């Protein structure tokens, strides 16, 4: 049986959300039915992959065009998640060659922040022009479907991203002694609320993983229970996870933070806010916690300290949540999409 050739339009040797997704899809697609190809870049890590790749050399501004041309010509279908970085001529060429394209929306499209997709494109018209060449547009959560369907032709069901649970060691927490945060250290992510919690709960340690301009302010607070780790690889993140019992993500605007699944893989439930549709994939007090404001967060923390059994229950539930989104399971939905697009459905 002829394999379907899938071009994954990312740079799989460079750490970036879309690149890592392409790498995971390449790894987990059924090798008996699909043949994946992708790109690497000169400013990424030097690695060998068990799929076909084209290396984008210096100058990158030229070689990336060669890479996309190579990918579109050789494929049967392309997954192109890097919207701003994918040249429009690539989409037009795929349309001319009758090569179907699908993509995912992973963040805010129309909200008022300056990080929404319309702002990144420069205008709604330019964004819609780009996506007019994409056969199927998927959002990664139901919330993003509800938010984006008025401006883009989004498919009615999410195409979820996954997590490689084998990278993390699951453990079940029974006492709340440490809270972890992973993400950019910028004010928009709500870092001030972590400082407030650290001040209110001096007996709880707060492990902060990430970098950004707010790091100096965190250091200036001089709180002994805030531990700054900087950027870490998965092996070192797993070590911090073994010391952590709960994750707190204070951002009010997200897609589906991958770190929630990574923490869940280690048995760590997360506290998130209810502003980006967490209730579609998380069950409050079962595999995580959904709050409306900081007072809610404190109520949850107090409850976990008073009732360690609740922490154990949600820790066990978090592991099951991660298993549900294990790439080994999620990839089956991707394979259905690829097959249906290639068969003209």
C-alpha positions as a Markdown table, in Angstrom:
| # | Residue | x | y | z |
|---|---|---|---|---|
| 1 | Unk | 0.0 | 0.0 | 0.0 |
| 2 | Unk | 1.3 | 3.4 | -1.0 |
| 3 | Unk | 2.2 | 5.7 | 2.0 |
| 4 | Unk | 0.7 | 9.2 | 2.3 |
| 5 | Unk | 3.5 | 11.7 | 2.1 |
| 6 | Unk | 3.0 | 14.4 | 4.8 |
| 7 | Unk | 5.1 | 17.6 | 4.9 |
| 8 | Unk | 5.2 | 19.2 | 8.3 |
| 9 | Unk | 6.1 | 22.8 | 7.9 |
| 10 | Unk | 8.2 | 23.5 | 10.9 |
| 11 | Unk | 11.9 | 23.4 | 11.9 |
| 12 | Unk | 12.0 | 20.3 | 14.1 |
| 13 | Unk | 15.5 | 20.9 | 15.5 |
| 14 | Unk | 14.6 | 24.3 | 17.0 |
| 15 | Unk | 12.5 | 24.7 | 20.2 |
| 16 | Unk | 9.3 | 26.5 | 19.5 |
| 17 | Unk | 5.7 | 25.4 | 20.1 |
| 18 | Unk | 4.8 | 24.8 | 16.5 |
| 19 | Unk | 8.2 | 23.1 | 15.7 |
| 20 | Unk | 7.8 | 20.7 | 18.6 |
| 21 | Unk | 4.3 | 19.8 | 17.4 |
| 22 | Unk | 5.6 | 19.0 | 14.0 |
| 23 | Unk | 8.3 | 16.9 | 15.6 |
| 24 | Unk | 5.8 | 15.0 | 17.7 |
| 25 | Unk | 3.5 | 14.4 | 14.7 |
| 26 | Unk | 6.5 | 13.1 | 12.7 |
| 27 | Unk | 7.4 | 10.8 | 15.5 |
| 28 | Unk | 4.0 | 9.3 | 16.2 |
| 29 | Unk | 2.4 | 9.0 | 12.7 |
| 30 | Unk | 2.0 | 5.4 | 11.8 |
| 31 | Unk | 5.1 | 4.6 | 9.7 |
| 32 | Unk | 3.3 | 1.8 | 7.9 |
| 33 | Unk | 0.8 | 4.3 | 6.4 |
| 34 | Unk | 2.5 | 7.7 | 6.4 |
| 35 | Unk | 5.8 | 9.1 | 5.3 |
| 36 | Unk | 6.7 | 12.4 | 7.1 |
| 37 | Unk | 9.1 | 15.1 | 6.0 |
| 38 | Unk | 10.1 | 18.3 | 7.6 |
| 39 | Unk | 12.7 | 21.1 | 7.9 |
| 40 | Unk | 15.7 | 21.7 | 10.1 |
| 41 | Unk | 17.6 | 25.0 | 10.5 |
| 42 | Unk | 21.2 | 26.1 | 11.0 |
| 43 | Unk | 20.4 | 27.9 | 14.3 |
| 44 | Unk | 18.8 | 24.8 | 15.8 |
| 45 | Unk | 20.4 | 21.8 | 17.4 |
| 46 | Unk | 22.4 | 19.3 | 15.3 |
| 47 | Unk | 20.4 | 16.1 | 15.4 |
| 48 | Unk | 19.6 | 13.2 | 13.2 |
| 49 | Unk | 16.0 | 12.3 | 12.6 |
| 50 | Unk | 14.4 | 9.1 | 11.2 |
| 51 | Unk | 12.4 | 11.1 | 8.7 |
| 52 | Unk | 13.4 | 13.0 | 5.5 |
| 53 | Unk | 14.5 | 16.6 | 6.3 |
| 54 | Unk | 15.9 | 19.5 | 4.3 |
| 55 | Unk | 18.4 | 21.7 | 6.2 |
| 56 | Unk | 17.8 | 25.5 | 5.9 |
| 57 | Unk | 21.3 | 27.0 | 5.7 |
| 58 | Unk | 22.5 | 30.5 | 5.9 |
| 59 | Unk | 21.1 | 32.9 | 4.8 |
| 60 | Unk | 17.8 | 31.6 | 6.3 |
| 61 | Unk | 15.8 | 34.2 | 4.5 |
| 62 | Unk | 16.6 | 32.4 | 1.3 |
| 63 | Unk | 16.9 | 28.8 | 2.3 |
| 64 | Unk | 13.5 | 28.7 | 4.1 |
| 65 | Unk | 11.8 | 29.3 | 0.7 |
| 66 | Unk | 13.8 | 26.4 | -0.8 |
| 67 | Unk | 12.7 | 24.3 | 2.1 |
| 68 | Unk | 9.0 | 25.0 | 1.7 |
| 69 | Unk | 9.3 | 24.5 | -2.1 |
| 70 | Unk | 10.9 | 21.1 | -1.5 |
| 71 | Unk | 8.2 | 20.1 | 1.0 |
| 72 | Unk | 5.3 | 21.1 | -1.1 |
| 73 | Unk | 6.5 | 19.5 | -4.3 |
| 74 | Unk | 7.3 | 16.1 | -2.6 |
| 75 | Unk | 4.2 | 15.8 | -0.4 |
| 76 | Unk | 0.6 | 14.6 | -0.8 |
| 77 | Unk | -0.6 | 16.8 | 2.0 |
| 78 | Unk | 1.0 | 19.6 | 4.2 |
| 79 | Unk | 0.5 | 20.6 | 7.8 |
| 80 | Unk | 1.5 | 24.3 | 8.0 |
| 81 | Unk | 1.1 | 25.7 | 11.6 |
| 82 | Unk | 3.6 | 28.6 | 11.3 |
| 83 | Unk | 1.2 | 31.1 | 10.0 |
| 84 | Unk | 3.2 | 34.3 | 10.0 |
| 85 | Unk | 6.4 | 32.5 | 8.9 |
| 86 | Unk | 4.9 | 30.6 | 6.0 |
| 87 | Unk | 5.2 | 32.6 | 2.8 |
| 88 | Unk | 1.9 | 33.2 | 1.0 |
| 89 | Unk | 3.4 | 31.9 | -2.3 |
| 90 | Unk | 3.7 | 28.5 | -0.5 |
| 91 | Unk | -0.1 | 28.3 | 0.0 |
| 92 | Unk | -0.7 | 29.4 | -3.5 |
| 93 | Unk | 1.7 | 26.8 | -5.0 |
| 94 | Unk | 0.0 | 24.1 | -2.9 |
| 95 | Unk | -3.4 | 25.2 | -4.3 |
| 96 | Unk | -2.0 | 25.2 | -7.9 |
| 97 | Unk | -0.6 | 21.7 | -7.4 |
| 98 | Unk | -3.8 | 20.5 | -5.7 |
| 99 | Unk | -1.9 | 19.6 | -2.5 |
| 100 | Unk | -4.4 | 19.9 | 0.5 |
| 101 | Unk | -3.2 | 22.0 | 3.5 |
| 102 | Unk | -4.4 | 21.9 | 7.0 |
| 103 | Unk | -3.4 | 24.0 | 10.0 |
| 104 | Unk | -4.1 | 24.6 | 13.6 |
| 105 | Unk | -5.0 | 27.8 | 15.6 |
| 106 | Unk | -3.3 | 27.5 | 18.9 |
| 107 | Unk | -3.9 | 31.0 | 20.4 |
| 108 | Unk | -6.2 | 34.0 | 20.5 |
| 109 | Unk | -7.4 | 35.3 | 17.2 |
| 110 | Unk | -9.6 | 38.3 | 18.1 |
| 111 | Unk | -9.1 | 39.2 | 21.7 |
| 112 | Unk | -8.0 | 42.7 | 22.7 |
| 113 | Unk | -4.4 | 41.8 | 23.5 |
| 114 | Unk | -1.6 | 42.9 | 21.1 |
| 115 | Unk | -0.7 | 39.2 | 20.8 |
| 116 | Unk | -3.8 | 38.1 | 18.9 |
| 117 | Unk | -3.5 | 36.6 | 15.4 |
| 118 | Unk | -5.0 | 39.5 | 13.6 |
| 119 | Unk | -2.4 | 41.8 | 15.1 |
| 120 | Unk | 0.4 | 39.5 | 14.2 |
| 121 | Unk | -0.8 | 39.5 | 10.5 |
| 122 | Unk | -1.3 | 43.3 | 10.6 |
| 123 | Unk | -5.0 | 43.2 | 9.7 |
| 124 | Unk | -8.0 | 40.9 | 9.5 |
| 125 | Unk | -8.0 | 41.0 | 5.7 |
| 126 | Unk | -4.4 | 39.7 | 5.5 |
| 127 | Unk | -5.2 | 37.0 | 8.0 |
| 128 | Unk | -8.3 | 35.9 | 6.1 |
| 129 | Unk | -6.4 | 36.0 | 2.8 |
| 130 | Unk | -3.7 | 33.6 | 4.3 |
| 131 | Unk | -6.3 | 31.1 | 5.6 |
| 132 | Unk | -8.4 | 31.2 | 2.4 |
| 133 | Unk | -5.8 | 28.9 | 0.9 |
| 134 | Unk | -6.0 | 26.4 | 3.8 |
| 135 | Unk | -8.4 | 23.5 | 3.2 |
| 136 | Unk | -9.1 | 22.7 | 6.9 |
| 137 | Unk | -8.4 | 25.1 | 9.8 |
| 138 | Unk | -8.6 | 23.4 | 13.2 |
| 139 | Unk | -8.5 | 25.1 | 16.6 |
| 140 | Unk | -6.9 | 23.2 | 19.5 |
| 141 | Unk | -9.7 | 23.8 | 21.9 |
| 142 | Unk | -13.5 | 24.3 | 21.8 |
| 143 | Unk | -13.1 | 27.7 | 23.3 |
| 144 | Unk | -10.9 | 28.8 | 20.4 |
| 145 | Unk | -13.5 | 27.5 | 18.0 |
| 146 | Unk | -16.2 | 29.5 | 19.7 |
| 147 | Unk | -14.0 | 32.6 | 19.7 |
| 148 | Unk | -12.6 | 32.3 | 16.1 |
| 149 | Unk | -15.5 | 31.0 | 14.0 |
| 150 | Unk | -16.9 | 34.5 | 13.3 |
| 151 | Unk | -13.7 | 35.5 | 11.4 |
| 152 | Unk | -12.3 | 32.2 | 10.1 |
| 153 | Unk | -13.9 | 29.0 | 8.7 |
| 154 | Unk | -12.9 | 26.8 | 11.7 |
| 155 | Unk | -13.7 | 23.1 | 11.8 |
| 156 | Unk | -16.5 | 22.3 | 14.3 |
| 157 | Unk | -14.3 | 19.9 | 16.4 |
| 158 | Unk | -10.9 | 20.6 | 18.0 |
| 159 | Unk | -7.8 | 18.9 | 16.8 |
| 160 | Unk | -6.0 | 18.5 | 20.1 |
| 161 | Unk | -2.3 | 18.6 | 20.6 |
| 162 | Unk | -0.6 | 15.9 | 22.7 |
| 163 | Unk | 2.1 | 15.3 | 25.2 |
| 164 | Unk | 4.8 | 12.7 | 25.3 |
| 165 | Unk | 4.1 | 11.3 | 28.8 |
| 166 | Unk | 7.2 | 9.0 | 28.6 |
| 167 | Unk | 9.4 | 12.1 | 29.2 |
| 168 | Unk | 8.1 | 12.5 | 32.7 |
| 169 | Unk | 7.9 | 10.4 | 35.9 |
| 170 | Unk | 4.5 | 10.2 | 37.5 |
| 171 | Unk | 4.2 | 10.5 | 41.2 |
| 172 | Unk | 1.1 | 11.0 | 43.4 |
| 173 | Unk | 1.3 | 14.0 | 45.8 |
| 174 | Unk | -0.3 | 13.8 | 49.3 |
| 175 | Unk | 0.9 | 17.1 | 50.8 |
| 176 | Unk | 1.1 | 20.5 | 49.4 |
| 177 | Unk | 4.6 | 21.9 | 50.0 |
| 178 | Unk | 5.7 | 23.2 | 46.6 |
| 179 | Unk | 4.0 | 25.0 | 43.7 |
| 180 | Unk | 5.6 | 25.3 | 40.2 |
| 181 | Unk | 5.2 | 27.8 | 37.4 |
| 182 | Unk | 6.5 | 27.3 | 33.8 |
| 183 | Unk | 6.3 | 30.1 | 31.2 |
| 184 | Unk | 7.5 | 33.5 | 30.2 |
| 185 | Unk | 8.4 | 35.9 | 33.0 |
| 186 | Unk | 6.3 | 38.8 | 31.7 |
| 187 | Unk | 3.6 | 40.8 | 33.4 |
| 188 | Unk | 0.9 | 39.7 | 31.0 |
| 189 | Unk | 1.3 | 36.1 | 32.4 |
| 190 | Unk | 0.2 | 37.3 | 35.8 |
| 191 | Unk | 3.6 | 36.8 | 37.5 |
| 192 | Unk | 2.6 | 39.4 | 40.2 |
| 193 | Unk | 0.0 | 36.9 | 41.5 |
| 194 | Unk | 2.8 | 34.4 | 42.2 |
| 195 | Unk | 4.6 | 37.0 | 44.2 |
| 196 | Unk | 1.4 | 37.6 | 46.2 |
| 197 | Unk | 0.9 | 33.9 | 46.9 |
| 198 | Unk | 4.6 | 33.5 | 47.9 |
| 199 | Unk | 4.1 | 36.3 | 50.4 |
| 200 | Unk | 0.9 | 34.8 | 51.8 |
| 201 | Unk | 2.2 | 31.2 | 52.0 |
| 202 | Unk | 5.9 | 31.5 | 53.2 |
| 203 | Unk | 5.9 | 27.7 | 54.1 |
| 204 | Unk | 5.2 | 26.8 | 50.4 |
| 205 | Unk | 8.1 | 26.9 | 47.9 |
| 206 | Unk | 7.5 | 28.4 | 44.5 |
| 207 | Unk | 9.6 | 26.9 | 41.7 |
| 208 | Unk | 9.7 | 29.3 | 38.7 |
| 209 | Unk | 10.9 | 27.9 | 35.4 |
| 210 | Unk | 11.3 | 30.3 | 32.5 |
| 211 | Unk | 12.9 | 33.6 | 31.5 |
| 212 | Unk | 11.8 | 37.1 | 30.7 |
| 213 | Unk | 12.0 | 40.7 | 31.7 |
| 214 | Unk | 10.2 | 40.2 | 35.0 |
| 215 | Unk | 13.0 | 38.1 | 36.3 |
| 216 | Unk | 14.8 | 41.0 | 37.9 |
| 217 | Unk | 11.7 | 42.2 | 39.6 |
| 218 | Unk | 11.2 | 38.7 | 41.1 |
| 219 | Unk | 14.8 | 38.9 | 42.4 |
| 220 | Unk | 14.2 | 42.3 | 43.9 |
| 221 | Unk | 11.3 | 41.0 | 46.0 |
| 222 | Unk | 13.9 | 38.9 | 47.8 |
| 223 | Unk | 11.4 | 36.2 | 48.9 |
| 224 | Unk | 13.2 | 33.1 | 50.1 |
| 225 | Unk | 10.5 | 30.7 | 49.0 |
| 226 | Unk | 10.7 | 31.8 | 45.3 |
| 227 | Unk | 13.3 | 29.7 | 43.5 |
| 228 | Unk | 14.2 | 30.9 | 40.0 |
| 229 | Unk | 15.5 | 28.1 | 37.7 |
| 230 | Unk | 15.7 | 29.8 | 34.3 |
| 231 | Unk | 15.1 | 27.8 | 31.2 |
| 232 | Unk | 15.4 | 24.1 | 31.6 |
| 233 | Unk | 15.3 | 21.0 | 29.3 |
| 234 | Unk | 12.8 | 18.3 | 29.9 |
| 235 | Unk | 15.1 | 16.2 | 32.0 |
| 236 | Unk | 15.7 | 19.0 | 34.5 |
| 237 | Unk | 12.0 | 20.0 | 34.4 |
| 238 | Unk | 11.2 | 16.5 | 35.4 |
| 239 | Unk | 13.5 | 16.8 | 38.4 |
| 240 | Unk | 11.7 | 20.0 | 39.5 |
| 241 | Unk | 8.4 | 18.2 | 38.9 |
| 242 | Unk | 9.4 | 15.5 | 41.4 |
| 243 | Unk | 9.7 | 18.2 | 44.0 |
| 244 | Unk | 6.4 | 19.9 | 43.1 |
| 245 | Unk | 2.8 | 19.2 | 44.1 |
| 246 | Unk | 0.8 | 21.8 | 42.2 |
| 247 | Unk | 1.1 | 24.0 | 39.2 |
| 248 | Unk | -0.3 | 27.6 | 39.0 |
| 249 | Unk | -0.7 | 29.4 | 35.7 |
| 250 | Unk | -2.0 | 32.9 | 36.4 |
| 251 | Unk | -2.5 | 34.0 | 32.8 |
| 252 | Unk | -6.0 | 35.0 | 31.8 |
| 253 | Unk | -5.5 | 34.4 | 28.1 |
| 254 | Unk | -4.1 | 31.2 | 26.7 |
| 255 | Unk | -4.8 | 28.5 | 24.1 |
| 256 | Unk | -4.2 | 25.1 | 25.7 |
| 257 | Unk | -1.0 | 25.4 | 27.7 |
| 258 | Unk | 1.2 | 22.4 | 26.9 |
| 259 | Unk | 2.8 | 22.7 | 30.4 |
| 260 | Unk | -0.5 | 21.6 | 31.9 |
| 261 | Unk | -0.2 | 18.2 | 30.2 |
| 262 | Unk | 3.5 | 18.0 | 31.0 |
| 263 | Unk | 2.8 | 18.6 | 34.7 |
| 264 | Unk | -0.1 | 16.2 | 34.7 |
| 265 | Unk | 2.2 | 13.6 | 33.2 |
| 266 | Unk | 4.2 | 13.9 | 36.5 |
| 267 | Unk | 1.0 | 13.7 | 38.6 |
| 268 | Unk | 0.8 | 17.5 | 39.2 |
| 269 | Unk | -2.7 | 19.1 | 38.9 |
| 270 | Unk | -2.9 | 22.7 | 37.8 |
| 271 | Unk | -4.8 | 25.7 | 38.9 |
| 272 | Unk | -5.9 | 27.8 | 35.9 |
| 273 | Unk | -8.4 | 30.6 | 35.3 |
| 274 | Unk | -11.8 | 30.1 | 33.7 |
| 275 | Unk | -11.2 | 32.6 | 30.9 |
| 276 | Unk | -10.0 | 30.3 | 28.1 |
| 277 | Unk | -12.3 | 27.3 | 28.2 |
| 278 | Unk | -10.5 | 25.0 | 30.7 |
| 279 | Unk | -13.7 | 23.4 | 31.6 |
| 280 | Unk | -13.8 | 21.7 | 28.2 |
| 281 | Unk | -10.8 | 19.6 | 29.0 |
| 282 | Unk | -10.3 | 19.8 | 32.8 |
| 283 | Unk | -12.7 | 18.8 | 35.5 |
| 284 | Unk | -12.6 | 20.9 | 38.7 |
| 285 | Unk | -11.5 | 19.1 | 41.8 |
| 286 | Unk | -11.0 | 15.9 | 39.8 |
| 287 | Unk | -7.9 | 16.4 | 37.6 |
| 288 | Unk | -7.2 | 20.1 | 38.2 |
| 289 | Unk | -8.7 | 23.3 | 39.5 |
| 290 | Unk | -10.5 | 26.2 | 37.7 |
| 291 | Unk | -10.6 | 29.6 | 39.5 |
| 292 | Unk | -12.2 | 32.9 | 38.7 |
| 293 | Unk | -9.8 | 35.2 | 40.6 |
| 294 | Unk | -6.9 | 35.1 | 43.1 |
| 295 | Unk | -9.2 | 34.7 | 46.1 |
| 296 | Unk | -10.4 | 31.5 | 44.5 |
| 297 | Unk | -6.8 | 30.4 | 44.0 |
| 298 | Unk | -6.2 | 31.0 | 47.7 |
| 299 | Unk | -9.3 | 29.1 | 48.7 |
| 300 | Unk | -8.1 | 26.1 | 46.6 |
| 301 | Unk | -4.7 | 26.2 | 48.2 |
| 302 | Unk | -6.2 | 26.4 | 51.7 |
| 303 | Unk | -8.5 | 23.5 | 50.9 |
| 304 | Unk | -5.6 | 21.4 | 49.6 |
| 305 | Unk | -3.6 | 22.1 | 52.8 |
| 306 | Unk | -6.5 | 21.2 | 55.0 |
| 307 | Unk | -7.5 | 18.1 | 52.9 |
| 308 | Unk | -4.5 | 16.2 | 51.6 |
| 309 | Unk | -6.9 | 13.6 | 50.2 |
| 310 | Unk | -8.1 | 16.1 | 47.6 |
| 311 | Unk | -4.6 | 16.6 | 46.5 |
| 312 | Unk | -4.1 | 12.9 | 46.1 |
| 313 | Unk | -7.4 | 12.5 | 44.1 |
| 314 | Unk | -6.5 | 15.4 | 41.7 |
| 315 | Unk | -2.9 | 14.1 | 41.4 |
| 316 | Unk | -4.2 | 10.7 | 40.3 |
| 317 | Unk | -6.7 | 12.5 | 38.0 |
| 318 | Unk | -4.0 | 14.6 | 36.5 |
| 319 | Unk | -2.1 | 11.4 | 35.4 |
| 320 | Unk | -5.3 | 10.2 | 33.7 |
| 321 | Unk | -5.7 | 13.5 | 32.0 |
| 322 | Unk | -2.2 | 13.3 | 30.6 |
| 323 | Unk | -2.8 | 9.7 | 29.4 |
| 324 | Unk | -5.9 | 10.9 | 27.6 |
| 325 | Unk | -3.8 | 13.4 | 25.7 |
| 326 | Unk | -0.8 | 11.2 | 25.1 |
| 327 | Unk | 0.4 | 11.6 | 21.6 |
| 328 | Unk | 0.0 | 7.8 | 21.1 |
| 329 | Unk | -3.8 | 8.4 | 21.5 |
| 330 | Unk | -4.1 | 11.9 | 20.0 |
| 331 | Unk | -2.3 | 11.1 | 16.8 |
| 332 | Unk | -5.2 | 8.8 | 15.7 |
| 333 | Unk | -7.3 | 11.9 | 15.2 |
| 334 | Unk | -4.6 | 13.5 | 13.1 |
| 335 | Unk | -4.4 | 10.4 | 10.9 |
| 336 | Unk | -8.1 | 10.6 | 10.3 |
| 337 | Unk | -7.8 | 14.2 | 9.2 |
| 338 | Unk | -4.9 | 13.4 | 6.9 |
| 339 | Unk | -6.7 | 10.4 | 5.3 |
| 340 | Unk | -9.9 | 12.4 | 4.8 |
| 341 | Unk | -8.2 | 15.4 | 3.2 |
| 342 | Unk | -6.2 | 13.1 | 0.9 |
| 343 | Unk | -9.4 | 11.3 | -0.1 |
| 344 | Unk | -11.1 | 14.6 | -0.8 |
| 345 | Unk | -13.6 | 14.6 | 2.1 |
